[in-house]
Amino acid sequence: MQVAAVKEYAGTPRDGVENFHGNQLLYIGWDDHLMFCAPLAFPFPPTLRFGDIVEKVLPGAYGYHPDWARIDWSKVEWLKSGQPWTPHFNRTLAENGLGHKDVLRFRTPGLTGIQGSCS
Amino acid sequence: MDMQVPKKKLGLKERYTLMTRDLAWDTTYQPKEKVYPYADYEGIKIHDWDKWEDPFRLTMDAYWKYQAEKERKLYAIIDAYSQSNGHLGVTDARYLNAIKIFLTAVTPLEYMAHRGFAHVGRAFPGAGARVACQMQAIDEMRHAQTQIHSLSNYNKYYNGFHDAPHMFDRVWYLSVPKSFFDDAITAGPFEFIVSIGFSFEYVLTNLLFVPFVSGAAYNGDMGTMTFGFSAQSDEARHMTLGLECIKFILEQDPANLPIVQRWIDKWCWRGVRLLSIVAMMMDYMLPKRVMSWKEAWEIYFEENGGALFKDLARYGIKMPACAEQIRQEKEHLSHQVWSAFYNYSGATDFHTWMPTEEEMQWLSQKYPDTFDQHYRPRFEFWREQQQKGNRFYNKTLPMLCQTCQIPMLFTEPGDPTKICYRERDYKGSKYHFCSDHCQHIFDNEPEKYVQAWLPVHQIYQGNCFPEGSDPTAPGFDPLAAVLEHYRLNAGRDNGDFEGSEDQRNFEAWRGMAKRND
């Protein structure tokens, strides 16, 4: 059953990529840093260089945290939909295979938040 | 000479029959299915509507009389409270933020409940059930109205109370209660009665009303307390109606059981997700605490709800599958939700703050296994930063759950250090969920939930700016535009309580009430 209805019924998804004016959604979560209460949602053009997210966008989002400045980016582990994944910083989102509403998580080994509380 | 004296008064039972079932008739011009078009499609089978019993046998004439009496008392108290500057008697102005949440998140639901019960009061083919639902529809309307009247007194003095209905349809966090009720009223009449009449009114309502009404009593808020008590006798009737409905449906046909069980599973979970805001209110927003969320959950769900489900076991109904996850979450819920509102305090109609040291001790004592380990370090850090003038605000919008619409703030069952992520591909698109249970709800009816109006996505689509805005104009500030669209006064209605206008005014006015200078 796709929906309980009195007759044939199909819903129109409200969040198709065509509604975002040339952007697509990307969700990013920083593991073990729950000071940021939930993963973040960003609208990015698919032509954006992946490295620009890390270098130009995320510092504004996560820079408040004392761990941010300590991140060794050569050791960061990425997950896409929960599976290990390797980004190419010099390629675009599309070239990295990132589609609308994909979810990324990054782990920063050795950094576990305020007093090790994963905050 | 013997004279037949006409009986002046009818017995309760006769009266009830005359005033309910005798007012109904069988249709002749139109087939019954056309008159009651929503009665069958959910798969619930009812063979004999006459088996329906209204436990209160309440009739309209008696109903008007009782309600009018309650109304007179309520308005007398509200008048006295407002004329004697009762608002200055509350424990602290921080308390009023809990009441702002009530007005923006709960009162509009009373109105939605009115609409829902009016609808099922038309849709059920049985006259007895129709009459009971009609009366509940009036009750719900009256609750919305008395709440607005009681709480509007605060709007004269404090910020954030000014436009609840407008905010309810727009503000990001209010999409949680709004989508909850929209889900219920767009379901069929039987799912509606199970969702609201049983799961919400019967199983969970104590977890909503007791915290707010006792919270009001503990914190000197006579206005809120009074409408709470005035609604209480109605709530007792609503609960009985909800339970009666479930039993009636289950007794009518054994095929109804799996459908009803799926609805109970769904709506207990949706209800508990909705109540997470009450959890934070109890543990963080009441200057004088009533009990912890965890304690309330144990009494009102684990004990009372446990007994109820034991009673329903003879119909084959089982405790909802989500109960185990909720049992684990009770240790974390209020802390995680308060953290989220602290993150996004720049975009709400109420203030947040960090607990004092004394309050943190209370939290440590109530949550000995979790608070000090997982939450105290975060909160102390935030408090320290706030005192240095570097108060934390999360300026990037959060990822939301497709079903409950709450930011994805809940942690993995069994691991409070990791966010719980779930996802599903449906017709070539990705959908994300905060939990297995929210995902299952989506899986059962994807065509319904793909349409979710998720505030974060709506903002990014450009649908939450004031009319006539030009997001491409130089210097366009999207956050300011969204707050204007919400009709929020940034920096006045929201942000940290410390240094707020509410805090300053309350102190100044209370000072004036106590001193002669």
Chai-1 contact restraints between the chains, C-beta under 6 A:
chainA,res_idxA,chainB,res_idxB,connection_type,confidence,min_distance_angstrom,max_distance_angstrom,comment,restraint_id
A,Q2,B,P446,contact,1.0,0.0,6.0,A-B,restraint_1
A,Q2,B,E447,contact,1.0,0.0,6.0,A-B,restraint_2
A,V3,B,E445,contact,1.0,0.0,6.0,A-B,restraint_3
A,V3,B,E447,contact,1.0,0.0,6.0,A-B,restraint_4
A,V3,B,K448,contact,1.0,0.0,6.0,A-B,restraint_5
A,A4,B,E42,contact,1.0,0.0,6.0,A-B,restraint_6
A,V6,B,Y41,contact,1.0,0.0,6.0,A-B,restraint_7
A,A10,B,E447,contact,1.0,0.0,6.0,A-B,restraint_8
A,G11,B,E447,contact,1.0,0.0,6.0,A-B,restraint_9
A,G11,B,V450,contact,1.0,0.0,6.0,A-B,restraint_10
A,G11,B,Q451,contact,1.0,0.0,6.0,A-B,restraint_11
A,P13,B,S429,contact,1.0,0.0,6.0,A-B,restraint_12
A,P13,B,V450,contact,1.0,0.0,6.0,A-B,restraint_13
A,R14,B,Q451,contact,1.0,0.0,6.0,A-B,restraint_14
A,D15,B,H457,contact,1.0,0.0,6.0,A-B,restraint_15
A,N19,B,Q461,contact,1.0,0.0,6.0,A-B,restraint_16
A,F20,B,Q461,contact,1.0,0.0,6.0,A-B,restraint_17
A,Y27,B,M399,contact,1.0,0.0,6.0,A-B,restraint_18
A,G29,B,I419,contact,1.0,0.0,6.0,A-B,restraint_19
A,M35,B,R378,contact,1.0,0.0,6.0,A-B,restraint_20
A,C37,B,S339,contact,1.0,0.0,6.0,A-B,restraint_21
A,C37,B,A340,contact,1.0,0.0,6.0,A-B,restraint_22
A,C37,B,N343,contact,1.0,0.0,6.0,A-B,restraint_23
A,C37,B,L409,contact,1.0,0.0,6.0,A-B,restraint_24
A,A38,B,P398,contact,1.0,0.0,6.0,A-B,restraint_25
A,A38,B,M399,contact,1.0,0.0,6.0,A-B,restraint_26
A,A38,B,P407,contact,1.0,0.0,6.0,A-B,restraint_27
A,A38,B,M408,contact,1.0,0.0,6.0,A-B,restraint_28
A,A38,B,L409,contact,1.0,0.0,6.0,A-B,restraint_29
A,P39,B,M399,contact,1.0,0.0,6.0,A-B,restraint_30
A,P39,B,M408,contact,1.0,0.0,6.0,A-B,restraint_31
A,L40,B,T396,contact,1.0,0.0,6.0,A-B,restraint_32
A,A41,B,L397,contact,1.0,0.0,6.0,A-B,restraint_33
A,A41,B,M399,contact,1.0,0.0,6.0,A-B,restraint_34
A,A41,B,V456,contact,1.0,0.0,6.0,A-B,restraint_35
A,P43,B,Y460,contact,1.0,0.0,6.0,A-B,restraint_36
A,A61,B,T396,contact,1.0,0.0,6.0,A-B,restraint_37
A,K101,B,K430,contact,1.0,0.0,6.0,A-B,restraint_38
A,I114,B,P377,contact,1.0,0.0,6.0,A-B,restraint_39
A,I114,B,R378,contact,1.0,0.0,6.0,A-B,restraint_40
A,I114,B,F381,contact,1.0,0.0,6.0,A-B,restraint_41
A,Q115,B,P377,contact,1.0,0.0,6.0,A-B,restraint_42
A,S117,B,H374,contact,1.0,0.0,6.0,A-B,restraint_43
A,S117,B,P377,contact,1.0,0.0,6.0,A-B,restraint_44
A,C118,B,T417,contact,1.0,0.0,6.0,A-B,restraint_45
A,S119,B,P377,contact,1.0,0.0,6.0,A-B,restraint_46
A,S119,B,R378,contact,1.0,0.0,6.0,A-B,restraint_47
